[in-house]
Amino acid sequence: MFRIALCLLLLMTAAARAEEAQTGEAEGMSDCADAPVPADVERGAWFYEQACAHCHGPVDLIRPHIEGDTEAEKAAWLDGLLQRHHCASNGVLRADLIAYLLGE
């Protein structure tokens, strides 16, 4: 139960950071609120360390188990998996996490 509560707390913090980045508030770019935000590998790494590594271990142990032959197939597989995962339901964070896991 503690792990779930911690994961939810971290998710809320990361979601707030992702929302700031998405709306441009973090960098004072509110004029660009409609522009798509590219996946952020550094934010994905931060999120993995905060919310995932405790249960899943180092990222180097995860990467060999990502299914798919191409990067697009791997990204699609991760997206489907993470949509059902309790800590990665936010689309922006999921994109960041996928970018990090794929080593982009």
N, C-alpha and C positions, 0 to 999 in steps of 0.2 A: 504494500500500500504506500509506503514511504517513497519507493522508486517511482510510482505513478504520480504521486503528488509533486515530487521533485521534477519529473519530466514535464508535467503540465506547467509548473512555474517557469522552467527554462523555455518552454515553448512560447508562453505568453511574452517573456522578455524578448526572445528572438523574433517573434511575430511583430512586436512593436518596432524593433529595429528594422525589420524588413519593410514594414509599412512606411516608416520614415523614408527609407531609401526609395520605395516605389513612388511615393508622392513628391519626392524631392525636398521634403522638409529638412532632412538631415544636412543638406548642402545648400539650402536656401534657393532651391530651384523650383519653386511652386509653379512657375510658368510652364514647366515641362511635365506636369502631372499626368498628362495623357500618353507620354512617350513610354514605350515598353522598357523595362529595366532588364539588362542582360544578367544572366546568372553570375553570381559573385562567388568565386572559388574560396576566397578568404573567409567570407561569411559562412560558407558551407563548412569549412574546416573548423571554424569557431563553434558552430552549432553541433557538429559531430563530436567534438571534444566535450562540450557541455551536456549534451543530451543522449548521445549514442554510445560513446566509448566505454562507459561504465558497464553496460551489458554486452556490447558486441566486440569489445576489445579494439586493438589497434587497426587502423584502416587497411594496413597491409594484409591482415587476415581476412578481410571482407572482399577486397577486390578480386581475388581469384574465383570467387563463388558467384560473381555477377554473370547472369546468363545472357547469351547473345553473341553473334559472330562479328557484327559491326558495332560501331559506337552508337548509331541510331537504335539498333536493336537492344543494346545494353541500356540505353537511356529509357527506352519504352518499358523494358522489363522492370527497371528500378522505379519508374514512375508508377506503374501498376502496383508494385509491392508497397511502396511508401504511401500511396493513397489510403491504404488500409491500416497503416501503422499509426499507433496512437501519438507518436511524437512528430510526425511529418505531414500533418493534414493541410498545412498552409502551403499554397501553391508556390509562392516566392521562395520560401525556405526549402521546399522540396526541390526546386530548380537549382538552388545554391548547393544543396546537399548532393544532388546528382552530378553537378559539375565537379565538385570536390572528389566524389567517389570515382568518377571516370578519369580523374587526373587532368582535367582540362586546364 
